[in-house]
């Protein structure tokens, strides 16, 4: 059994949503730290949240397109 067939496909791709949340939360914490260190008000946390959402959505779209491509290949192989 190959490594990519051990788990159902939804388990494989559920990590993309967790990566979106993790990137947003992690960069928001970095922005919070920057605000506390340099006294920049809400701009550090806002920039961190924005960059986290953009990066997380980029990864989510990339993973979704790869899943669609793989599903198309599987359908073509089956018939």
C-alpha positions as CSV (number, residue, x, y, z in Angstrom):
1,X,0.0,0.0,0.0
2,X,1.5,3.4,-1.0
3,X,1.9,6.2,1.5
4,X,-0.8,8.4,-0.2
5,X,-3.5,5.7,0.1
6,X,-3.2,4.9,3.8
7,X,-5.6,7.7,4.7
8,X,-8.8,8.9,3.1
9,X,-8.4,11.9,0.8
10,X,-10.2,14.3,3.2
11,X,-7.6,13.7,5.9
12,X,-4.8,14.4,3.5
13,X,-6.3,17.8,2.5
14,X,-7.7,18.9,5.8
15,X,-4.2,20.0,6.8
16,X,-4.5,22.9,4.3
17,X,-7.2,24.5,6.5
18,X,-5.1,24.1,9.6
19,X,-2.1,25.6,7.8
20,X,-4.3,28.7,7.0
21,X,-5.3,29.1,10.6
22,X,-1.7,28.4,11.8
23,X,-0.2,30.9,9.4
24,X,-2.7,33.6,10.4
25,X,-2.3,33.0,14.2
26,X,1.5,32.7,14.0
27,X,2.0,35.9,12.1
28,X,-0.6,37.7,14.3
29,X,1.5,36.7,17.3
30,X,4.7,38.0,15.6
31,X,2.8,41.3,14.8
32,X,1.7,41.5,18.4
33,X,5.3,41.1,19.6
34,X,6.4,43.8,17.1
35,X,3.7,46.2,18.5
36,X,4.9,45.6,22.0
37,X,8.6,45.9,21.2
38,X,8.4,49.0,19.0
39,X,5.1,50.6,20.1
40,X,3.6,50.7,16.6
41,X,0.0,50.4,17.7
42,X,-2.2,48.0,15.9
43,X,-0.2,48.1,12.7
44,X,2.1,45.1,13.5
45,X,-0.7,42.8,14.3
46,X,-2.8,44.0,11.3
47,X,0.1,43.4,9.0
48,X,0.7,40.0,10.5
49,X,-2.9,38.9,10.1
50,X,-3.0,40.2,6.5
51,X,0.2,38.5,5.5
52,X,-0.9,35.3,7.3
53,X,-4.2,35.2,5.5
54,X,-2.7,35.9,2.1
55,X,0.0,33.3,2.6
56,X,-2.5,30.7,4.0
57,X,-5.0,31.3,1.2
58,X,-2.2,31.0,-1.4
59,X,-1.3,27.6,0.1
60,X,-5.0,26.6,0.3
61,X,-5.5,27.4,-3.4
62,X,-2.3,25.6,-4.4
63,X,-3.4,22.5,-2.5
64,X,-6.9,22.6,-3.9
65,X,-5.6,22.9,-7.5
66,X,-3.3,19.9,-6.9
67,X,-6.2,17.9,-5.5
68,X,-8.3,18.7,-8.5
69,X,-5.5,17.8,-10.9
70,X,-5.0,14.5,-9.0
71,X,-8.7,13.7,-9.1
72,X,-8.8,14.4,-12.9
73,X,-5.8,12.1,-13.4
74,X,-7.5,9.4,-11.3
75,X,-10.7,9.7,-13.3
76,X,-8.9,9.5,-16.6
77,X,-7.0,6.4,-15.5
78,X,-10.2,4.7,-14.4
79,X,-12.0,5.1,-17.6
